Amino acid sequence: MKHTASRARRAVLQATAHPHTGPYSGSRRPGRDRRGARVWAGANRAALRLTTRVQESLQEAARRPDRGDISTTTVIIWVAAVTGAVLIAGTITVVIAKYNGKLANL
């Protein structure tokens, strides 16, 4: 058999390889097997979609600065209105419960 450069290269590579690595041993780095590769690909797709969506939202906000967001004053008015309605309903309930026996004779 002739001594060729490829045989010499193969011999050097086999001699310098780590003893626990071989054709059937798995890599310990993430994403090197098929399932890991699919997970990394899915994560990359999700990151790309999220980045694209954020960029589109920022462009839309720059194009239309007044998007009809609810102001702080509107939120305070709604909270006050709902609180007042709950207090009135609670007061009516307490009064009816207190005078229920007297109202039955009417």
C-alpha positions as CSV (number, residue, x, y, z in Angstrom):
1,M,0.0,0.0,0.0
2,K,1.3,3.4,-0.9
3,H,1.7,6.1,1.8
4,T,-0.4,9.0,0.7
5,A,-1.0,12.4,2.2
6,S,-4.6,11.6,3.1
7,R,-3.6,8.5,5.0
8,A,-1.0,10.5,6.9
9,R,-3.6,13.2,7.7
10,R,-6.1,10.7,8.9
11,A,-3.5,9.1,11.2
12,V,-2.7,12.5,12.7
13,L,-6.3,13.3,13.2
14,Q,-7.0,10.0,14.9
15,A,-4.0,10.3,17.2
16,T,-4.9,13.9,18.3
17,A,-8.6,13.2,18.9
18,H,-10.0,13.2,22.4
19,P,-10.3,9.5,23.7
20,H,-14.1,9.9,24.4
21,T,-15.0,11.2,21.0
22,G,-15.7,8.8,18.3
23,P,-18.2,8.2,15.5
24,Y,-21.0,7.1,17.9
25,S,-20.5,9.5,20.8
26,G,-22.7,12.5,21.1
27,S,-21.5,16.0,21.4
28,R,-21.9,17.7,24.7
29,R,-22.5,21.1,23.2
30,P,-26.2,22.3,22.9
31,G,-28.0,22.0,19.6
32,R,-25.8,19.3,18.0
33,D,-28.4,16.5,17.9
34,R,-31.5,16.6,15.8
35,R,-33.9,17.5,18.6
36,G,-31.5,20.2,19.8
37,A,-31.2,21.6,16.3
38,R,-35.0,21.8,16.0
39,V,-35.2,23.5,19.4
40,W,-32.5,26.1,18.4
41,A,-34.2,26.6,15.0
42,G,-37.6,27.2,16.7
43,A,-36.0,29.6,19.2
44,N,-34.3,31.5,16.3
45,R,-37.6,31.7,14.4
46,A,-39.4,33.0,17.5
47,A,-36.7,35.6,18.2
48,L,-36.9,36.7,14.5
49,R,-40.7,37.0,14.7
50,L,-40.6,39.0,17.9
51,T,-37.9,41.3,16.6
52,T,-39.9,41.9,13.4
53,R,-43.1,42.6,15.3
54,V,-41.4,45.1,17.7
55,Q,-39.8,46.9,14.7
56,E,-43.2,47.1,12.9
57,S,-44.8,48.4,16.1
58,L,-42.2,51.1,16.5
59,Q,-42.5,52.1,12.8
60,E,-46.3,52.3,13.2
61,A,-46.0,54.4,16.4
62,A,-43.6,56.8,14.6
63,R,-46.0,57.0,11.7
64,R,-49.2,57.5,13.9
65,P,-48.2,59.0,17.2
66,D,-51.8,59.4,18.4
67,R,-53.2,55.9,18.4
68,G,-56.1,56.6,20.7
69,D,-54.5,55.5,23.9
70,I,-56.5,56.0,27.0
71,S,-55.4,58.9,29.1
72,T,-54.7,58.9,32.8
73,T,-57.7,61.2,33.4
74,T,-60.1,58.9,31.7
75,V,-58.9,55.9,33.8
76,I,-59.3,58.0,37.1
77,I,-62.9,59.0,36.1
78,W,-63.8,55.4,35.3
79,V,-62.4,54.1,38.6
80,A,-64.3,56.8,40.5
81,A,-67.5,56.0,38.7
82,V,-67.3,52.3,39.3
83,T,-66.3,52.8,43.0
84,G,-69.3,55.2,43.4
85,A,-71.7,52.7,41.9
86,V,-70.4,49.9,44.1
87,L,-70.7,52.0,47.2
88,I,-74.3,53.1,46.3
89,A,-75.3,49.4,45.6
90,G,-73.7,48.3,48.9
91,T,-75.5,51.1,50.9
92,I,-78.9,50.1,49.4
93,T,-78.2,46.4,50.2
94,V,-77.3,47.3,53.9
95,V,-80.4,49.5,54.3
96,I,-82.7,46.8,52.8
97,A,-81.2,44.1,55.0
98,K,-81.6,46.3,58.1
99,Y,-85.2,47.3,57.5
100,N,-86.4,44.2,55.8
101,G,-88.7,43.2,58.6
102,K,-90.3,46.7,58.8
103,L,-90.7,46.9,55.1
104,A,-92.6,43.5,55.0
105,N,-95.5,45.1,57.0
106,L,-96.2,47.8,54.4
